[in-house]
Amino acid sequence: MLLLGAAGAGLVLLATRQGWAHVQTTEPRPLPDNIVAVTGQTLVPVTGALALAALAGLAAVLATRRTLRRVAGVVLAGFGVGIAVAVSTGISAAAVRAAAAASTGAPVGSGVTGSDIGSTTGGGQGQAAGTGVSGFPSHVVFAAFPWRGVAFVGALAIIAAGVLVTWRALELPVMSSRYDAPAPASAASVPASASAASVSASASMASAPGPAVPAGDRGNRRPDSAAIWESLSRGEDPTGSA
């Protein structure tokens, strides 16, 4: 699931750094035509920010558990939905010219005519004539390779990862659970056999005979605890039966 989300975010970041369109301006001869490429990050800057936020959401999935992990999955899916909506929105030739003017340092909106507003291209490549950023005739050409489609596929991968994390939040392993302190065992959970064994051992230690003592010295016999320690020193088991 994490690899799926990371792959989706990587596709979005890769696609947004490619040229989605370029403005080709016809310069007077003998000057060559001027071509200004416009990347997806310039046209739709929110997509890159949402892709980075999705990567941070994957880190949040690792650091959370149960309910918080489910919330992190919902947020991750929301980032994917935002990217899908952003890359699906139509991009006009006016927006491309404005982005090209901003990248070249020309005044934003210079030479944009009213006929350019709302013009889009369908199918991979198209043109819209108008006045370029330098004041000469130009047209906008959208990239033949569907980088917007690649970004949309990445958004779907992020959505799928978020949905899977939300669905399996309670079943996924927790990275830090092995380092948690074990829960203390209550007195009620101690087996009755263990308690009986403990009582038997205590009774055996109390009733175990000490080392043989002459009859004349029995009045000066040491306490049982000292006898037990002496038997331990000799390698004897003080809890053994008589």
Secondary structure, DSSP 8 states (H G I E B T S, - for coil): -HHHHHHHHHHHHHHHTSEEEEEEE---TTS--EEEEEEHHHH-HHHHHHHHHHHHHHHHHHH--HHHHHHHHHHHHHHHHHHHHHHHS---HHHHHHHHHHHHT--TTTT--GGGTT----SS----EEE-TTSSEEEEEE-SS-HHHHHHHHHHHHHHHHHHHHHTTTTS--TTGGGS------GGGS-HHHHHHHHHHHHHHHH---S---GGGGGG---HHHHHHHHHHTT--TTS--
